Amino acid sequence: MLEIKDATISITLSGVEKKFDLNKIFDIDENDLTKEFTSQASVYAYFATAAAEADYEASIGTADQEASYADADKYYRDTLSHKGEKYTEGVIRSMVLLDADYDNAVQDELLAKYNARVLKAIVNAMEMRAQMLMSVGSHIRHELDMTGMNIRERQYNKTVDDVKDTIRSRKSREEV
């Protein structure tokens, strides 16, 4: 597999930054498929749970952003009314959009939605990985079923033959 360098992503969940190396997560060790099959479910469950948590945080971010908009809207309407100034909806909207607290809420919501999308993509990739594991396992099973077609079996037989030849040559040297 072509290795993608620096395939590390950072996700912030519940205020904690977590880094994941995608090369390690999605790597498949064909020599230890048992480990791969047994770990697949737990890794999938971890990311599915993290994606659900990120969705929840994105929903909270949307609610916080809307509440921040409403608070800023009320604040600017009250401020302008107390000063006796007339205002339009466009003026109030502009003031709200420039409000620092509202801007922070928007940035938090965007980050939460980004985290949710990335984790959903990882969950989808984990589903593809599961399919690939089944395919690799099936391929190896078919390879084992085919007489003389297993590369590992041929290597093993060659090694056994080499050892037998070495033993025979040593015995013949000892007999001489």
Secondary structure, DSSP 8 states (H G I E B T S, - for coil): ----TT-EEEEEETTEEEEEEHHHHH---GGGHHHHHHHHHHHHHHHHHHHHHHHHHHHHHHHHHHHHHHHHHHHHHHHHHHTT----HHHHHHHHHH-HHHHHHHHHHHHHHHHHHHHHHHHHHHHHHHHHHHHHHHHHHHHHHSTTT-HHHHHHHHHHHHHHHHHHHHHHHHH-
